[in-house]
Amino acid sequence: MPKNQKTSPANSERRIKQIITVLDASYPNAQCALKHENALELLVATVLSAQCTDERVNIVTRDLFKKYRRPEDYANASQSEMENDIRSTGFYRNKSKSIRGASRMILEKFDGQVPNTMDELTTLPGVARKTANVVLGVAFGKAEGIVVDTHVLRVSKRLGLTKESAAEKIECDLMQIVPRDKWISFSHQIILHGRKLCKARKPLCHLCPLESACEAPDKVPVLAKQPAPATRRFKQ
């Protein structure tokens, strides 16, 4: 990550603080939507979530986590068996290889425990920065980066927090302007905001508490006579 990057006037400390204040007020309890009870389950669920909705992943893991409880269970499963168990999440062949490979490495190199550092996590098959950030932030409470999924990518660009398109470059920009103690909550809040209001095809700008801070080219005009939306809490 580059250091000493200058913050543009559009992303001044005051503006970022205002955005975070609104997010805190609107989504005070935002958290990871993937259901899990430990770091291993979260790791598996996050791998499965690639190109798949969290809702679908939660349906699949409801039975998966009953069948596979330890790294040994995943490592000893056959490729075909694992594929069948996770088929509905899509890309099941690659996901099966990643989960089984990561489980073997956890057993062989990390004494059966999911590692808790960025460098170690990203050595696991199928684990890049996004997955590692989810596991570190949610399972271990470590703010090593900011999760950039499709929602964070879309919303951060609409808000003008970045002009980049690549996830790692967007993460770099966000890490420069968002206070580190907000990295974990910020990603959860932006993801929830993207799901509920700042949707890809039809953003609900008239309900958006961040509407006044948004200058997105695809922004839906809000009638001048309408009162500005008051900050409201959204169900999580």
N, C-alpha and C positions, 0 to 999 in steps of 0.2 A: 504494500500500500504506500503510495507517495505521501511524503510528509510536507508540512508547511504550505499546503495548498491554500490559496487565498479564497476567502468567502466573498461571493459577488454581492452587490447591493441588494439584489432580489432575494438573497438568502442571508440577510443580516441576522445578527444574534437576536435582535428584537423580533423580527418576523418569525424565526424558528421557534422562539419562546411562545409567541402567540398561537402558532399552529399546535404546539405540544399542549398548551393549556386547553385548547378546544378539544383535542383528542382525549386528554385526561378527563375532561368533564363529560364528554359524550360516550366514552368507552372505558369507564373506570375499572371494569373487571375483565377486560379482554384477555383471553388466554388461548393456548394451543387447542385447536378443535379436534386433534387426533386423540382418541381415547387410549389410555395406557396406564400401567401401574408401576412401571420401572423403566430404567434406561434402555434395556434390551427391547422391550416392547415398543418404546418410542422410536428407536432406531429402525426397527422393522417397519413400523407404520409409516415413517417418513420416506423410506425407500419405496414403499408401495404407493405413496401419494404422488409420485412423478406422473404427470399427464393423467391424473385421476382425481376425482373429487374426494374431499375428506369424508363426506357422507358415505360414499361407496367403500372407502378404506375401512371405516368403522364397522360397516356391515360385515366385511370379510374378516376383520381381526376378531370379531366377536367369537367366532368359532376357532380361528387360527390360534389365538392365545390360550385356548383351552387344550389344544392338541400339542402345541410347541411351547414349552415353559422355560427351557434352558438353552444355552448355545449349542449343547450337545444334540438336542432334539432337531434343531435346524441343520446342523452340520451332517447328521446321520441320515437325514431324509434324502430320498432319491430325487433327482432332477425332475422326473416326470410327476412324482407325487406332489412336490412343492408347486410345480406349474399348475396342476389341477386345483390345488387349494387356493391359489391366488389369481386364477385365470381372469376373473371378472374385473380386475384392476387394470388390465391392459399391459402390454409389453412384458407379459408374464415370464417369458423365457429368460430375458436379461435380468429381471427382478429376482427370479429364483436363483440364478447364478450368483448374483450380488449378495443376497441374504445368506446363502449357504457358504459362500467364500468368506464373507465377513465373519460369520460365526466360527468357522475354522480358525481364522486368524485370531479372533478373540480368545479362543481356547489355547492356541499355540504360543502366542506372543504376549497376551495380556492376562494370563491366569484366569480366564473365564469371565473377566469383568470388562464391561464396555469402557474403553479409555475415556479420559475426561480432559484431553488437550486437543487443540486444533491439529497439531502436527500428527498426533497418533491417530485420531479419528479419520483424517483424510488419507491414511495409508490403507484403510479398509476398502475392499472392493465395493464399487457403487456409491461411495461416500465422497461427495465434493463439499465445497464450503457451505452451500445452503443446508444440506442435511446435517453437517457438523454443527452449524450455528443453532439449528433447532435443538439438537441433543444437548449441546453445551448450555444453552440458555434455559431450556425448560427442565431438563433432568438434573443439571448441576448448578444452575443459577449463575453461570459464567457468561459475562458479556465480552465475547471475543470478536464479534462482528454483528452485522444486521442481516436478518433473513431477507432475501430478495426472491419472492415468488412472482407469479404473474400479476397479482394484485398490487404488490409493492412497486413493481416495475411500472405499472400503468399509473397509479396514483401519484407516485413521486415525480413522474414526468409531467403529469397534468398540473401539479402544484408548482412546477418549475424548480424542483429541488435538484434536478439533474437533467442534462441534455443527452446523456449516454443511453445506449440501447443494450449493451452487454451487462449481464447481472453483476459481475465482479467490479466493473467500473462504476455501476450505480451504487453498489455497496460502498465503494471507496468514497464517492461523493457524499453519501449520507453519513458515513462515519466522521467526515470532516466537519459537519454542521450540527449533527444531533449529539447532545451531551451523552457521554458514555453510560451514565447511570440510567439513561432512557432507551438504550439500544434494544433491550429485550421487549419492554412494553410497547415501544414505538412500532416495531414490526407487527406485533399482535394487533395493535389498534388500526394500523393502516390496512392490514389484511381484512379485518372485520369491516372497516369502512368501505373497502373495495367490493366486498360481497353484498353489503346492504344498500349502499347508495351510489358509490362511484363505479357503476357497472360498465363493462366494456362497450356494450352496444347502446344502452339507454341509461346514461347517468341521471340520477334523480336530483338534479341541481337545485330544484326548488325546495328540497328538504335538507340540503347539505349545510352543515354548520361551518364548513370551510369555503363556502361559495364565494365570499368576498375576497378570499386569498387566492382564488383560482383564475388563471387566464388561459386555460386550455383551449386550443383551436376547435375542439369538438364539444365545447361547453354548451349546454342548452340554455338559451337566454331566459332569465327570470324577469317577469313583468315588473316594470318600475313601480307600479302601484301596490305590489305585494309587499307586506312588511318583511323585513329581513328575518329569516328563521332563527328562533331562539335556540340556544344550545340545549340539546335534549339528550337524554340517555337512551341508548339503544340496547335492546335485549341481547344478551350474549349466550 
